[in-house]
Amino acid sequence: ARRPHYEPSTIPLVLQFGCLFAVLCLAVGAIAGKYSREMNDQKPSVDGKSTVEFRIAKLNQVWEKATRMQLPPVRQAELHSDLKIQEKDELQWKKSKAEGMDENGEREAKLRRGFNVILAKYGMDGKKDTRPLESNNLKDHDIREGDMFDDPRLDKLWNKAKSSGKFSEEEMQSLKREFQHHKDKISEYNIVMDTVSRTEGERNVISPLEGEVKQHVLHQKHTDLKDKMRDLNQGFERLRKLSHEGFSEDSEFKEPRVIELWEMAQRANLTGDELDSLKEELKHFETKVEKHSHYQEQLELSHQKLRHVEALGDNDHILRNQERYNNLAEKTREMGYKMKKHMQDLTSKISRKGLDRNEL
């Protein structure tokens, strides 16, 4: 028997809506699947030989792109640590969001901003970067004299300090770390400022409801910019003072990030006991920072040696050096993550205690 033929217009309306509902369910299911636990958990790659690096797809995509870009080994290790911190923060946010927190979207906006900073910092934001190419800043012969920090004020201050004769070789290395740290902070400030400019450019093409959210995000970004500018000014004043007066004998710390945290704690009006306790914790943190810097240097040297033996073509020698390099890279990433997480925790702890004290 022949099956009856229906024109589209004769198909019952209920059946049409039923089909539409089924399609919508499938679409929603697909979208939900994107954010499900299964999609976020680590799983084997397509070839079944390795696991993906991150539980969040967009972070994995950034890491894979960085691998294809062949970033210098220290930069690649730094990126891995930054992505691990971003992953931790995003997973915590997803959990709090599911519990009904972050209703105004402030944490979400901060996470998005942090992700954009990572993309720009490592040249993966799709913008043509006119800034000088980043290097690992471990080899003096790679840096042109007088053009070390890509900032006229920093270069002038550095050259003055270098020619002053006030600093030993070890002190010059410490001073160089301080200058490099300040250069990194300038770069991050410029990235955030660029993000704010682009967001403000979108204000006139959004709906009123979205406008309210955008305004809140913009306000937070402007606050961040203000804080970063204050930190930059304080940091430059410290460099200026150091360059003119040298390191004092009773300096509490040597590492720039630790010095920054200690000065932040002193401004937070903590009690004497709290400062003493924090000082001990910062000493342990400084040891961690120094150890991480040592591993970064060893990783760069290992990479140079690997390139050398690859040119010679001795397969056994290549395999041994490749294994050593891979182990160092893994250790450097792991230590970088722990160090950055510890710094994040210390910054939060100091800020919270300072806020509590001011509210009393």
Buried (B, 14 or more C-beta within 10 A) or exposed (E): EEEEEEEEEEEEEEEEEEEEEEEEEEEEEEEEEEEEEEEBEEEEEEEEEEEBBBBBEEBBEBBEEBEEEEBBBBBBBBBBBBBBBBBBBBEEBBEEBEEEEBEEBEBBBBBBBBBBBBBBBBBBBEEEEEEEEBEBBBEEEEEEEEEBBEBEEBBEBBBEBBEEEBBEEEBBEBBBBBBBBBBBBBBBBEBBBBBBEEBEEEEEEEEEEEBEBBEBBBEBBBEBBEEBEEBBEBBBEBBBEBBEEBBEEEEBBBBBBBBBBBBBBEEBEBEEEBBEEBEEBBEEBBEBBEEBBEBBEBBBBBBEBBEEBBEEEEEEBBEEBBEBBEEBBEBBBBBBBBBBBBBEEBBEBBEEBBEEEEEE
